[in-house]
Amino acid sequence: MDPDSGHYRELVYGGLSTHDRAVEIKRSLHRCATYLGYSMKAEIEGTGQGYQVRFRAIDKAKARAYIAAKYKGREHELPYNPYRRGDN
């Protein structure tokens, strides 16, 4: 894990024979990440032998702290602020 941004290393779950199985693995990864309080980015990719799921977990607390430190004093420059009132 990158201690500053909270992003974990990208991993690949390979050897999946059907697209349906790849979708179920992706959903399972998202359910586990949500349960543990992490964000998850996962994509299904086709290979010559079947399918694989490329995924990365993100520690939400560390990521928020990283963005807060990065934009300290320049909050108006945030690409997205979920706490801002009005239209985002």
C-alpha positions as CSV (number, residue, x, y, z in Angstrom):
1,M,0.0,0.0,0.0
2,D,1.1,3.5,-0.7
3,P,1.1,5.1,2.8
4,D,0.3,8.5,1.4
5,S,-2.6,7.9,-0.9
6,G,-4.0,4.7,0.5
7,H,-3.9,2.9,-2.8
8,Y,-3.0,-0.8,-2.8
9,R,-1.1,-2.6,-5.5
10,E,-3.1,-3.7,-8.5
11,L,-3.8,-7.5,-8.6
12,V,-5.2,-9.8,-11.3
13,Y,-7.6,-12.7,-10.6
14,G,-7.2,-14.8,-13.8
15,G,-8.1,-18.1,-15.3
16,L,-11.9,-17.5,-15.5
17,S,-13.6,-19.5,-18.2
18,T,-16.8,-17.6,-18.5
19,H,-17.9,-13.9,-18.4
20,D,-20.6,-14.8,-15.8
21,R,-17.9,-16.1,-13.4
22,A,-15.8,-13.0,-13.9
23,V,-18.9,-10.8,-13.1
24,E,-19.5,-12.8,-9.9
25,I,-15.8,-12.4,-8.8
26,K,-16.0,-8.7,-9.5
27,R,-19.3,-8.4,-7.4
28,S,-17.7,-10.5,-4.6
29,L,-14.7,-8.2,-4.5
30,H,-16.9,-5.1,-4.2
31,R,-19.0,-6.7,-1.5
32,C,-15.9,-7.6,0.5
33,A,-14.4,-4.2,0.1
34,T,-17.6,-2.5,1.2
35,Y,-17.9,-4.7,4.2
36,L,-14.3,-3.8,5.2
37,G,-14.7,-0.1,4.6
38,Y,-12.5,0.1,1.4
39,S,-13.2,1.3,-2.0
40,M,-12.6,-1.0,-4.9
41,K,-11.8,-0.5,-8.6
42,A,-12.3,-3.7,-10.7
43,E,-12.4,-4.3,-14.4
44,I,-13.2,-7.4,-16.4
45,E,-10.8,-8.1,-19.3
46,G,-10.9,-10.7,-22.0
47,T,-7.9,-12.8,-22.6
48,G,-7.2,-15.5,-25.2
49,Q,-7.9,-18.2,-22.7
50,G,-11.0,-16.7,-21.0
51,Y,-11.4,-13.7,-18.7
52,Q,-9.6,-12.0,-15.8
53,V,-10.5,-9.4,-13.2
54,R,-8.0,-6.6,-12.6
55,F,-8.6,-4.9,-9.3
56,R,-7.2,-2.4,-6.8
57,A,-8.4,-1.6,-3.2
58,I,-8.3,1.9,-1.8
59,D,-8.3,2.7,2.0
60,K,-11.0,5.4,2.2
61,A,-9.7,7.1,5.3
62,K,-6.1,7.4,4.0
63,A,-7.3,8.6,0.6
64,R,-9.5,11.3,2.1
65,A,-6.6,12.5,4.3
66,Y,-4.3,12.5,1.3
67,I,-6.7,14.7,-0.8
68,A,-7.4,17.0,2.2
69,A,-3.6,17.5,2.6
70,K,-3.1,18.0,-1.1
71,Y,-5.7,20.7,-1.4
72,K,-5.3,22.3,2.0
73,G,-6.1,26.0,1.6
74,R,-7.3,25.4,-2.0
75,E,-10.6,23.6,-1.3
76,H,-12.3,25.5,-4.1
77,E,-10.0,23.6,-6.6
78,L,-11.2,20.2,-5.5
79,P,-12.4,18.2,-8.5
80,Y,-15.3,16.9,-6.5
81,N,-16.5,17.9,-3.0
82,P,-19.3,15.7,-1.6
83,Y,-19.8,18.1,1.3
84,R,-20.4,21.2,-0.9
85,R,-23.9,22.5,-1.0
86,G,-25.7,23.2,-4.2
87,D,-24.9,21.8,-7.6
88,N,-21.7,19.8,-7.8
